[in-house]
Amino acid sequence: MEFSFGGSETNQRTVLGHPSGLFVLFFTEMWERFSFYGMRVLLVNFLTMAITGVDNPGWGWNAEQAGALFGTYAGFLYLTPLLGGIIADKVTGYKWAVIIGATIMTLGHVSMALENETSMYLGLTLLVLGTGFFKPNMTSIISEMYTKAPKKKDGAYTIYYMGVNAGAFFGMMLCGYLAETKGWAYGFGLAGIFMLFGTIQFWLSSPLFGKIGEVPKKQSTIENKKIIKASVGQTNPFTTIDKILILICSIVGLLYLLDDPSSKIANINLLPSTLFVDSVSGATQSILLALGGFLFLIISRILRYEKVIRDRMIALIVFAIFTIFFWMSFEQGATSLIIFARDYTQRELIGNYAIAYNLINTLLTIIPLAIISWVLFLLYKQTHQLIKTSNIILIISFLVIWTIVGGMIYDQFRSETTIVTVSWFSTLNSFFIIAFASLFSKWWESKYNPTSAQKYSLGLILLGIGFAFLAFGAQTIPSGTVAGTFRVSMIWLILAYLFHTLGELCLSPVGLSQVSKLVPAKMIGFMYGMWFLAIAIGNKIAGSLGGKIESITNEYNLSTFFLIFTLVPIFAGLVVALLNKKLIKLSHGIDA
């Protein structure tokens, strides 16, 4: 069977009912997520690992320093795609943007593997820039590919999403395994190797895509004005005050993102250390003023629209605010939960417990890897003549994966004592997504489908319940306990990841969908930017709060630290539930 797609004269053979090009994107994204999550799960662990007295020393940073750096890195990851998308639209086209981004990220991973401060900062910078080119343009290629088959698009994104989670799962598991058992450079290096494989594989598969992803043709100014007028009904140009506010808020926001780690790590202040109130740092006051200015900008622009558009955009802002509350808690998975897993969780298993874990872990690894290898075989059958070299790169990649997996399983079964790696717990998020995604999808398609506000409420409450398990489990850990001297059962961390993932499945898919439904075309780029800004703020707050785990634990106890992330999301979830009817009214017929 062949598939004629999006504006190209090329016909493709299908794999599982979809064009073979989709599965090239599937594997490209899989290797990119492998690299990203492989590095993500290592960074805070590596930075905060003791310098001496351990088999695999790190840099001995405190949690606050590591959290500040990670929060800034994660925040930038959600801001640079806005610029990368614009460059791809106007200059490079989607295909070349992906290749440029993947190449830059490969260099970033190589730099990270060198394990010195200069190379680490350079590596993180390159990863941020590369993600800006890569992240927004992969999905753009899929969207363009299915312009002639829109009914198959949902299924295409589902397959693509599985590639995302498969890459995250294997990246965290295998990079974590190598880093924690062989050395940090091996883990960081493996992330770079697979980013390189993904780059070469995508570049060599170019003949398969025809004209898809090339530089789009420019529309005339007259055509653009007609589109804007038809979609909005009125124009709303940026005023001089709007532009000044955007410039000021952007500069202060950029300085704050850089000031937080630089002040904590190198004692370099990019913003005033004091401002109006002595009890609050000058940097914090500066960013609060900038956020206030940005909120004023948003509200003033919204008020210029007619009532229906204005109300819908107000509803979107409410969702964006609650998005911050979700990600500031959920992203503890990259900071404080890493430290909790390493220093306070019982990870040493013996006897029947070790055998049970090894068997379960083997099945969790082998079965999905076998399924994905089968997909690779189907892709090879359909495309080996057209993109033979690209397929060979993929085959080599999988041979490397199977070799590492085989070595990992062999090491686990031959050892009398099994040490569960810190990174293994992070893989549970991807596993639970794969396990429960279809169940939630069927729920949303049923007559019992909740409103978007109810989904938000449920997601926040489930997230809080996950932290409640941690707060309860950590009750037995005495205040001021030295890291590594007192450990609790791993069941609390497993339950936390389960409920965090269930919350993510309720809330995460709703957000971007709301932007596309509630915002007029004229404002959609600006409001997408605002939405990603909300996620960036949530990630930055997550890093900063996660860095407080040591100070709060020393002053109170670990249970109190997790109780904060229990109460805040649950309270936010109850508030958004109370706003359900109001949000439906503000949406004017669009399900809120």
C-alpha positions, 0 to 999 in steps of 0.5 A: 500500500502506498500513501500520497502525502502533503504537497509532495509528489512522492508516494510512500509505502506504509508501515502499520497503516501510516507513511513510512516517513512517520516512523523515520520521525518516530526514531529520530524523536526517540533518539533525541528524547533518549539523549535529553532524558538520559542527560536530564536524569543524571545532571542533579545526581552528578552535581550533588554527588559527594566528591570523596567517600563514594565509588562514583564521585561527583562535584559535591554541589549543594542542592540549592546550587544544582536546583538553580542551574537545572531550573534555569536550563529547564526554563530556557528549554521552553523559551528557545523553541519560540525563536526556533519555530520563527527561524524555521518558518521564515528561513531554514524550513522544518527539515533543516531546522531539525538537522541544525538543532540535532547537530547542535545538541550532539555537540552539547552532549559531547561537551557534557561528557568532558566533565569540567565546568566550562564544558558543562556550561557550554554543553547546557547552552548548546542543548538549549539552542539545539532544542530551540531548533529541534523541538517545534519543527518535528511536529510541524513536519508531521502536520504538513505530512498529513494535510491530505489525510487529516483523519489519520493525524491523531493516530500519527501523533499517538505513534509519535508520542510513543516514540517520545516515551520510548526514548525517555524510558531507555535514555533514563534507564541506560544512561543512568545505568552506565553513569552510576555503575561505570562512570558519569562520562559513560552516561553523558557520552551515551546520550551524545552517541544516540543524538548523533545516530538520530541526526545522521539517520534523519539527514540520510532519510531526506529522499523519503520526504520529498518537499515536505519540511522545505522553506514555506512559500511567503504569502503576500502582505495582502493575503496575510491581512485577509487571513487576519481579518477573517480569523479575528474580525478586528486588528490589534497592533502592538502599541509603543507601550506594548513593545517597551513592556515586552523588551523590559520584561524579556531583559529582566526575565533573561537576567533573572534566569541567569542570575539565579545560578550565577549568584548561588554558584559563582557569587556573581549578581546580575540583578540588584541584591537588594531593592525595595524590601530587605526581607526579599532578595532584589532578584526576586523583587525584580522578576515579580515586577517584570511578571506584573508588567507582563500580566498588565501587557496581556490584560491590556491587549485582551481588553481591546478585543470584543467580548467573546474573544476577550472572555476566551483569552481570560479563560486561557490565562486562568489555565496558564496560571494553574499550569505553573502550579502543576509543573513547579511540583511535577518537575521535582522529578528532576531535582528533589526526587532524584536526591530522595531516591539516592539518599533516603530510599532503600535501593539494596535488594537481596534474596527473593526481592532481588530476583523479583526486581530483576525479573520485572526489570528484564520484562520491562526492558526486553518487551518494549525493546523487542516491539520497537525492533519489530517496527524497525524491521517493518520500516526496513522492509518498506524503505531499504531501497530508498534510504538504505544507509539511514536504515543501516544507521538505525540497525547499528543503533539498535545493536548498541542498545541490545548490547548494553541491555544484555550487559545490564541484565547479565550484571544484575542476575550474576550479582548476589545483591542488586542495587537499584539505580537512582535513575530507574525510578525516573523511568516509571513515568514513561512506563506508566504513560505507555501503560495508561495513555490508551485508557485515558484516551478512551475515557476522554472519548466517552460520554463521561469525558470531563470538562477541561477545568475538571481534567485540570482539577483531577490532574493537580489533585492526583499530583498532590496525592503522589506527594502525600505518599512521599510525605507519609513515607518520609515521616519516619526519617528524623529531622537533620538525618545525614544523607544515606544513613536512614532509608525508607521503602521504595514503594513510596517513590513508586506510588508517587510516580504512579500518581504523578503520571496519572495527573500528567495524563489528565492535565498535560494534553489539555493545555496546548489544545486549549490554546488552539481552541480559545485563541484567535489566529492573530494572537495564537503565536503570542499566546503560545509564547505566553503558554510556554512562558508559563511552563518555563516559569513552572520549571524554574520554580521547580528547580529553585524549590527542589534546591530547598530540600536540604535546608527545609529537611534540616530545619524541619524534616523531609516529610514537611518538604513533601507536604508543601507539594502535597497541599499546594497542588491539591488546593489549586485543584480544588480552586480550579474545580470551583471555577469550572462553571465560570470557565465554561461560561467564559469559553462561549461554547468551546468546552472549557 
